[in-house]
């Protein structure tokens, strides 16, 4: 394991009942005897949670659920599982789930499917509240706002069994909420989220995992839950890693690009509302230079009224996704990808240059093999005082750069070989700072080709 991924920073959180018992000396068997039990997952209705009115502030940072499956019968191969060759691609495993099945998953999280893009490896869906990615043996679901993401776990277990699959690995993570009081059950706190996951163990014993906190609890920090029961084989050379950049207080000029009324509502009397939305979505994509961040990928963008933007991009086996909430006072943009890049520095610089945030949180979750393939990782190495990212915002002043300084770093190894790293970065004042007029003329450059 890479030396930067130690156990000295970050903390493992035991099950909530254990915490209470340790602090109070309570007999664990009687801990909740007189308290009403939380609603059990198999009693949940498909349209979960109450609807809350929009307050003008939006919880941009996403909750992320990643679930990997394996065949219930190890002797089975893809040909023995459900398959669907009726469309353009021959789908197996989870990709054979019907649209009503996917709608049911999303309904439990309180979101809906708006559009999709596919290739031979995966299906990517833009949701009303972020994104869904479906591989033959993996589902990645990201939802923002006040969605109830974890309420879809029971449905995933049920639908997996229907097509001969069972859970192999489950990971859930999120940044601390900016508006925690707006969240709904079971997302009232990280302990409540873990308790809810543990309540599913009667449906799937492999949900017995551990929770961790990375970063300062007095500032931006990251919650991670991992239940790892993967059967690893020596001949399996596949690796995984996911990079997420969460940007706050993005440049006002950039944020303005994601207001729907900044674009012509209709072009000609024959343009339908759906066609206008597609056009405006692509105009926003090009105006902000987002298309240049994912060269060669199939892009599925979506503009929202009155403001907001989501985008999925797929290239071979990898996905990239962006979600933007431009509201003043809570502006936010995120970029996540599972591309197997050996050097993320050019990509990170391009993303940060495009949105010019005042601060950003960067997380990396990777297995041991992924860290080895990456080699050195300058973004998460070195002392805090010397760890900086210089970004050329200003092309009119050659050599002028703005600098982001890493304010803190946390890393921890979880379960068997999964490493989680998190850093907070803050913009320093410097000669590279742009005026609004100068910033408007800048465009990001494309990233280097990934190694697959």
C-alpha positions as a printed NumPy array, in Angstrom:
array([[  0.   ,   0.   ,   0.   ],
       [  1.159,   3.507,  -0.839],
       [  2.664,   5.189,   2.215],
       [  0.379,   8.187,   1.824],
       [ -2.588,   5.994,   2.676],
       [ -2.083,   5.269,   6.353],
       [ -4.32 ,   4.824,   9.331],
       [ -3.042,   7.87 ,  11.209],
       [ -5.488,  10.36 ,   9.712],
       [ -9.235,   9.924,   9.546],
       [-11.322,   7.751,  11.819],
       [-13.357,   4.58 ,  11.712],
       [-16.856,   4.906,  13.143],
       [-18.364,   1.811,  14.807],
       [-22.069,   1.084,  14.517],
       [-24.223,   3.765,  16.218],
       [-25.551,   1.363,  18.86 ],
       [-22.012,   0.477,  19.865],
       [-21.08 ,   4.147,  20.245],
       [-24.006,   4.81 ,  22.581],
       [-23.316,   1.681,  24.58 ],
       [-19.658,   2.566,  25.073],
       [-20.464,   6.106,  26.201],
       [-23.309,   5.267,  28.562],
       [-22.657,   1.689,  29.628],
       [-26.055,   0.72 ,  28.294],
       [-26.901,  -2.912,  27.69 ],
       [-26.897,  -3.124,  23.898],
       [-29.803,  -5.56 ,  23.784],
       [-32.122,  -3.031,  25.47 ],
       [-30.731,   0.095,  23.831],
       [-33.862,   1.009,  21.844],
       [-36.415,  -1.058,  23.711],
       [-38.663,   1.908,  24.543],
       [-38.026,   3.884,  21.349],
       [-40.018,   3.573,  18.112],
       [-38.06 ,   1.556,  15.592],
       [-37.182,   3.157,  12.255],
       [-39.28 ,   2.05 ,   9.328],
       [-37.886,  -1.193,   7.959],
       [-36.631,  -1.205,   4.368],
       [-39.081,  -3.865,   3.227],
       [-41.966,  -1.678,   4.448],
       [-40.824,   1.392,   2.487],
       [-43.123,   2.63 ,  -0.229],
       [-41.689,   3.248,  -3.669],
       [-42.353,   6.982,  -3.428],
       [-40.438,   7.705,  -0.264],
       [-40.043,  10.886,   1.712],
       [-42.02 ,  14.06 ,   2.071],
       [-41.86 ,  16.843,  -0.5  ],
       [-40.292,  20.03 ,   0.845],
       [-40.62 ,  23.486,  -0.654],
       [-37.621,  25.083,  -2.339],
       [-36.067,  27.629,   0.034],
       [-33.753,  29.389,  -2.438],
       [-30.703,  27.459,  -1.202],
       [-29.773,  24.111,  -2.705],
       [-27.614,  21.288,  -1.311],
       [-25.2  ,  20.865,  -4.206],
       [-22.717,  18.222,  -2.934],
       [-23.952,  14.791,  -3.921],
       [-24.564,  11.613,  -1.993],
       [-22.918,   8.732,  -3.874],
       [-23.83 ,   5.063,  -3.713],
       [-21.721,   2.486,  -5.555],
       [-22.826,  -1.143,  -5.494],
       [-20.935,  -4.008,  -7.12 ],
       [-22.603,  -7.356,  -7.712],
       [-21.436, -10.904,  -8.367],
       [-23.161, -14.018,  -9.651],
       [-25.088, -15.944,  -6.998],
       [-23.946, -19.153,  -8.671],
       [-20.184, -18.827,  -9.373],
       [-20.476, -21.531, -12.031],
       [-22.701, -19.287, -14.132],
       [-21.263, -17.184, -16.928],
       [-22.714, -14.205, -18.758],
       [-24.607, -16.486, -21.119],
       [-26.535, -17.997, -18.202],
       [-27.606, -14.589, -16.862],
       [-30.373, -12.431, -18.218],
       [-29.325, -10.919, -21.53 ],
       [-30.86 ,  -8.529, -24.005],
       [-29.641,  -8.282, -27.589],
       [-32.745,  -6.594, -28.961],
       [-31.147,  -3.154, -29.064],
       [-27.925,  -1.703, -30.436],
       [-25.816,  -3.357, -27.709],
       [-25.848,  -6.864, -26.237],
       [-26.626,  -6.19 , -22.572],
       [-26.051,  -8.614, -19.708],
       [-26.453,  -8.488, -15.94 ],
       [-27.733,  -5.236, -14.485],
       [-27.956,  -3.665, -17.932],
       [-30.94 ,  -5.938, -18.648],
       [-33.048,  -4.239, -15.968],
       [-36.141,  -2.74 , -17.559],
       [-36.958,   0.958, -17.571],
       [-39.734,   0.392, -14.985],
       [-37.127,  -1.288, -12.757],
       [-34.794,   1.702, -13.074],
       [-37.687,   4.093, -12.492],
       [-38.515,   2.217,  -9.314],
       [-34.927,   2.563,  -8.056],
       [-34.959,   6.295,  -8.764],
       [-38.401,   6.79 ,  -7.208],
       [-37.089,   5.444,  -3.903],
       [-34.397,   8.123,  -4.014],
       [-36.961,  10.77 ,  -5.037],
       [-35.609,  11.52 ,  -8.502],
       [-36.536,  10.705, -12.097],
       [-34.715,   9.773, -15.312],
       [-34.571,  12.583, -17.866],
       [-32.267,  11.265, -20.61 ],
       [-29.628,   8.632, -21.324],
       [-26.588,   7.775, -23.393],
       [-25.064,   4.315, -23.897],
       [-22.139,   2.451, -25.403],
       [-21.106,  -1.196, -25.417],
       [-19.845,  -0.985, -21.816],
       [-22.37 ,   1.046, -19.786],
       [-25.564,   3.088, -19.706],
       [-25.541,   6.63 , -18.269],
       [-28.725,   8.385, -17.154],
       [-29.14 ,  12.076, -16.354],
       [-31.549,  12.387, -13.442],
       [-33.633,  15.224, -12.111],
       [-31.197,  15.138,  -9.18 ],
       [-27.787,  14.111, -10.66 ],
       [-26.827,  10.802, -12.348],
       [-27.117,   7.012, -12.595],
       [-24.543,   4.734, -14.243],
       [-25.298,   1.071, -14.92 ],
       [-22.609,  -1.481, -15.791],
       [-23.189,  -5.243, -16.128],
       [-22.118,  -5.788, -12.494],
       [-22.057,  -2.303, -10.965],
       [-24.439,   0.567, -10.272],
       [-23.292,   4.095,  -9.399],
       [-26.041,   6.444,  -8.228],
       [-25.382,  10.09 ,  -7.365],
       [-28.12 ,  12.35 ,  -6.024],
       [-28.067,  15.866,  -4.629],
       [-30.479,  18.133,  -2.791],
       [-32.811,  16.441,  -0.319],
       [-32.984,  13.09 ,  -2.094],
       [-33.294,   9.854,  -0.107],
       [-30.576,   7.88 ,  -1.856],
       [-30.129,   5.024,   0.62 ],
       [-33.79 ,   4.058,   0.41 ],
       [-33.08 ,   2.365,  -2.922],
       [-30.739,  -0.265,  -1.395],
       [-33.513,  -2.782,  -0.694],
       [-34.767,  -2.499,  -4.276],
       [-31.249,  -3.014,  -5.645],
       [-30.942,  -6.205,  -3.576],
       [-34.316,  -7.453,  -4.82 ],
       [-33.705,  -6.652,  -8.493],
       [-30.218,  -8.14 ,  -8.382],
       [-31.556, -11.457,  -7.099],
       [-34.165, -11.47 ,  -9.843],
       [-31.404, -11.638, -12.464],
       [-29.086, -13.991, -10.546],
       [-26.827, -11.437,  -8.818],
       [-25.987, -10.592,  -5.208],
       [-24.135,  -7.689,  -3.593],
       [-20.364,  -8.044,  -3.569],
       [-19.229,  -4.555,  -2.485],
       [-21.093,  -1.454,  -1.329],
       [-19.71 ,   2.016,  -0.833],
       [-21.532,   5.164,   0.243],
       [-19.939,   8.574,   0.631],
       [-20.788,  12.238,   0.883],
       [-19.373,  15.528,   2.04 ],
       [-20.855,  17.111,   5.164],
       [-24.08 ,  18.953,   4.359],
       [-24.278,  22.728,   4.011],
       [-27.979,  22.64 ,   4.978],
       [-28.32 ,  19.529,   7.184],
       [-31.699,  20.58 ,   8.552],
       [-33.254,  20.209,   5.102],
       [-32.396,  16.514,   4.785],
       [-34.95 ,  13.753,   5.158],
       [-34.808,  10.285,   6.697],
       [-32.514,   8.413,   6.578],
       [-30.07 ,  11.262,   5.916],
       [-30.463,  13.217,   9.125],
       [-26.881,  12.355,  10.133],
       [-24.119,   9.966,   9.146],
       [-24.922,   7.732,  12.1  ],
       [-28.547,   7.566,  10.993],
       [-27.397,   6.636,   7.486],
       [-25.206,   3.844,   8.824],
       [-27.96 ,   2.599,  11.104],
       [-30.293,   2.461,   8.121],
       [-27.768,   0.442,   6.115],
       [-27.274,  -1.954,   9.022],
       [-31.047,  -2.462,   9.183],
       [-30.83 ,  -4.165,   5.773],
       [-28.613,  -6.964,   7.028],
       [-31.63 ,  -9.257,   7.241],
       [-31.883,  -8.81 ,   3.463],
       [-28.154,  -9.024,   2.749],
       [-25.501,  -9.942,   5.3  ],
       [-22.831,  -8.342,   3.113],
       [-23.961,  -4.867,   4.209],
       [-21.959,  -5.329,   7.406],
       [-19.324,  -2.622,   6.871],
       [-17.658,   0.318,   8.605],
       [-17.976,   4.1  ,   8.525],
       [-15.149,   6.642,   8.422],
       [-14.719,  10.407,   8.667],
       [-11.922,  12.205,   6.808],
       [-11.011,  15.834,   7.339],
       [-11.611,  18.378,  10.114],
       [-15.054,  18.138,  11.702],
       [-15.007,  21.934,  12.11 ],
       [-14.684,  22.448,   8.348],
       [-15.27 ,  20.508,   5.138],
       [-15.053,  16.776,   5.779],
       [-15.984,  13.544,   4.027],
       [-18.035,  10.601,   5.25 ],
       [-17.312,   7.151,   3.813],
       [-19.047,   3.812,   4.423],
       [-17.628,   0.632,   2.868],
       [-18.886,  -2.946,   3.063],
       [-16.29 ,  -5.038,   1.23 ],
       [-16.858,  -8.769,   0.783],
       [-15.196,  -9.106,  -2.62 ],
       [-13.709, -12.456,  -3.542],
       [-10.418, -11.404,  -5.101],
       [ -8.46 , -13.586,  -7.46 ],
       [ -4.766, -13.409,  -8.309],
       [ -5.473, -13.337, -12.039],
       [ -7.808, -10.344, -11.712],
       [ -5.778,  -7.337, -12.85 ],
       [ -8.62 ,  -4.829, -12.967],
       [ -8.258,  -1.677, -10.863],
       [-10.599,   1.07 ,  -9.721],
       [-10.292,   4.719,  -8.797],
       [-12.698,   7.649,  -8.657],
       [-11.694,  11.318,  -8.523],
       [-14.202,  13.934,  -7.368],
       [-13.681,  17.709,  -7.408],
       [-16.296,  19.68 ,  -5.433],
       [-16.005,  23.408,  -6.12 ],
       [-17.616,  26.126,  -4.007],
       [-18.221,  29.839,  -4.647],
       [-17.604,  29.519,  -8.368],
       [-16.875,  32.634, -10.405],
       [-20.002,  34.764, -10.829],
       [-19.414,  35.169, -14.565],
       [-19.274,  31.396, -14.951],
       [-22.296,  30.822, -12.693],
       [-24.379,  33.179, -14.831],
       [-23.935,  30.857, -17.813],
       [-26.155,  28.28 , -16.108],
       [-29.288,  30.431, -15.805],
       [-31.883,  29.353, -18.33 ],
       [-33.085,  32.882, -19.105],
       [-29.64 ,  33.864, -20.386],
       [-30.473,  32.016, -23.615],
       [-33.114,  32.521, -26.28 ],
       [-36.197,  30.572, -25.256],
       [-37.319,  29.593, -28.756],
       [-35.704,  29.802, -32.188],
       [-38.514,  29.931, -34.674],
       [-42.134,  28.855, -34.283],
       [-41.408,  25.219, -35.113],
       [-38.923,  24.576, -32.278],
       [-40.56 ,  22.481, -29.566],
       [-39.93 ,  22.931, -25.859],
       [-37.894,  19.72 , -25.785],
       [-35.78 ,  20.879, -28.721],
       [-35.215,  24.238, -27.037],
       [-34.039,  22.512, -23.859],
       [-31.572,  20.372, -25.83 ],
       [-30.249,  23.424, -27.659],
       [-29.832,  25.483, -24.492],
       [-28.187,  22.52 , -22.764],
       [-25.554,  22.302, -25.493],
       [-25.118,  26.093, -25.557],
       [-24.362,  26.046, -21.836],
       [-21.953,  23.152, -22.345],
       [-19.96 ,  25.003, -24.997],
       [-20.187,  28.41 , -23.324],
       [-18.539,  27.071, -20.158],
       [-16.044,  24.91 , -22.085],
       [-17.332,  21.701, -20.509],
       [-17.144,  19.823, -23.8  ],
       [-13.394,  20.489, -23.856],
       [-12.996,  18.731, -20.513],
       [-14.173,  15.412, -21.991],
       [-12.766,  15.24 , -25.554],
       [-13.886,  12.248, -27.567],
       [-16.651,  11.306, -25.145],
       [-20.369,  10.95 , -25.856],
       [-21.998,  13.828, -23.958],
       [-25.53 ,  14.044, -22.555],
       [-26.087,  17.551, -21.071],
       [-29.176,  18.947, -19.384],
       [-30.051,  22.56 , -18.522],
       [-32.655,  23.22 , -15.824],
       [-35.127,  26.025, -15.212],
       [-34.665,  28.5  , -13.689],
       [-31.02 ,  27.482, -13.237],
       [-28.758,  24.478, -12.876],
       [-26.993,  21.992, -15.114],
       [-26.066,  18.301, -15.272],
       [-23.896,  16.391, -17.72 ],
       [-22.859,  12.786, -18.244],
       [-20.058,  11.798, -20.583],
       [-18.957,   8.247, -21.396],
       [-15.807,   7.115, -23.163],
       [-15.225,   3.369, -23.454],
       [-15.577,   1.975, -19.876],
       [-15.287,   5.308, -18.061],
       [-17.74 ,   8.012, -17.107],
       [-17.373,  11.684, -16.273],
       [-20.173,  13.694, -14.736],
       [-20.765,  17.336, -13.817],
       [-23.444,  18.959, -11.709],
       [-23.79 ,  22.709, -11.208],
       [-25.985,  24.778,  -8.898],
       [-25.231,  28.457,  -9.614],
       [-27.393,  30.102,  -6.938],
       [-25.736,  33.114,  -5.36 ],
       [-24.562,  32.368,  -1.843],
       [-24.456,  28.596,  -2.413],
       [-22.929,  28.209,  -5.876],
       [-21.387,  24.818,  -6.471],
       [-19.973,  22.702,  -9.282],
       [-18.717,  19.132,  -9.17 ],
       [-16.726,  16.983, -11.567],
       [-16.326,  13.248, -11.027],
       [-14.673,  10.611, -13.179],
       [-13.512,   7.013, -12.962],
       [-11.08 ,   7.379, -15.859],
       [ -7.903,   5.401, -15.26 ],
       [ -5.543,   8.339, -15.678],
       [ -1.939,   8.019, -14.527],
       [ -1.622,  11.77 , -13.915],
       [ -4.67 ,  13.772, -12.845],
       [ -2.881,  17.133, -12.648],
       [ -3.798,  18.373, -16.163],
       [ -7.425,  17.337, -15.72 ],
       [ -7.733,  19.015, -12.321],
       [ -6.148,  22.221, -13.606],
       [ -8.543,  22.331, -16.567],
       [-11.608,  21.769, -14.387],
       [-10.581,  24.402, -11.841],
       [ -9.687,  26.859, -14.613],
       [-13.165,  26.466, -16.12 ],
       [-15.03 ,  27.372, -12.901],
       [-12.522,  29.453, -10.885],
       [-13.91 ,  28.567,  -7.442],
       [-12.763,  30.27 ,  -4.255],
       [-12.238,  26.842,  -2.697],
       [-12.638,  23.199,  -3.595],
       [-12.615,  19.797,  -1.949],
       [-10.926,  16.958,  -3.799],
       [-11.393,  13.286,  -2.992],
       [ -9.807,  10.177,  -4.433],
       [-10.982,   6.638,  -3.743],
       [ -8.747,   3.938,  -5.214],
       [ -7.74 ,   0.352,  -4.679],
       [ -4.131,  -0.618,  -4.15 ],
       [ -3.648,  -1.584,  -7.787],
       [ -4.976,   1.786,  -8.926],
       [ -2.524,   3.643,  -6.706],
       [  0.353,   1.609,  -8.121],
       [ -0.704,   2.455, -11.68 ],
       [ -0.873,   6.152, -10.793],
       [  2.695,   6.171,  -9.483],
       [  3.491,   9.4  ,  -7.661],
       [  0.532,  11.477,  -6.546],
       [  1.746,  15.064,  -6.036],
       [ -1.753,  16.338,  -5.295],
       [ -1.923,  14.421,  -2.02 ],
       [  1.749,  14.336,  -1.058],
       [  4.111,  16.728,   0.702],
       [  3.572,  19.148,   3.562],
       [  0.514,  21.383,   3.657],
       [  2.614,  24.551,   3.436],
       [  4.249,  23.409,   0.197],
       [  1.323,  21.651,  -1.498],
       [ -0.138,  24.047,  -4.051],
       [ -1.85 ,  23.958,  -7.438],
       [ -1.038,  26.81 ,  -9.831],
       [ -3.677,  27.506, -12.49 ],
       [ -3.189,  29.857, -15.456],
       [ -6.417,  31.85 , -15.398],
       [ -5.06 ,  34.813, -17.316],
       [ -3.833,  34.309, -20.877],
       [ -3.429,  38.066, -21.386],
       [ -0.637,  38.15 , -18.786],
       [  1.94 ,  35.5  , -19.751],
       [  3.258,  33.607, -16.746],
       [  0.592,  34.964, -14.408],
       [ -1.043,  32.223, -12.35 ],
       [ -3.469,  31.927,  -9.483],
       [ -2.561,  29.504,  -6.743],
       [ -4.687,  27.153,  -4.661],
       [ -3.121,  26.107,  -1.387],
       [ -4.025,  22.859,   0.333],
       [ -5.28 ,  23.727,   3.806],
       [ -5.501,  20.155,   5.097],
       [ -5.228,  16.518,   4.08 ],
       [ -6.694,  13.262,   5.365],
       [ -6.177,   9.699,   4.168],
       [ -7.127,   6.284,   5.41 ],
       [ -7.149,   2.668,   4.273],
       [-10.55 ,   1.026,   4.636],
       [-11.559,  -2.625,   4.551],
       [ -9.093,  -4.723,   2.554],
       [ -7.324,  -2.496,   0.044],
       [ -9.436,   0.635,  -0.543],
       [ -7.663,   3.938,   0.045],
       [ -9.578,   7.181,   0.584],
       [ -7.884,  10.573,   0.352],
       [ -9.365,  14.021,   0.822],
       [ -7.866,  17.5  ,   0.608],
       [ -9.257,  21.027,   1.022],
       [ -7.884,  23.721,  -1.288],
       [ -8.297,  27.501,  -0.975],
       [ -7.574,  30.215,  -3.555],
       [ -4.727,  32.525,  -2.597],
       [ -4.679,  36.148,  -3.735],
       [ -2.02 ,  36.714,  -6.345],
       [ -1.033,  38.449,  -9.554],
       [ -2.877,  35.876, -11.635],
       [ -6.311,  36.974, -10.46 ],
       [ -8.702,  37.904, -13.281],
       [-11.139,  40.719, -13.754],
       [-14.614,  39.709, -14.908],
       [-13.848,  40.872, -18.455],
       [-10.578,  38.922, -18.592],
       [-12.211,  35.819, -17.145],
       [-14.931,  35.876, -19.801],
       [-12.349,  35.479, -22.572],
       [-10.678,  32.412, -21.073],
       [-11.478,  28.855, -22.115],
       [-10.182,  25.588, -20.683],
       [ -7.956,  23.309, -22.696],
       [ -8.647,  19.639, -23.341],
       [ -7.222,  17.029, -20.999],
       [ -4.606,  14.468, -21.928],
       [ -5.707,  11.09 , -23.271],
       [ -6.398,   8.556, -20.529],
       [ -4.749,   5.165, -20.301],
       [ -7.339,   2.368, -20.439]])
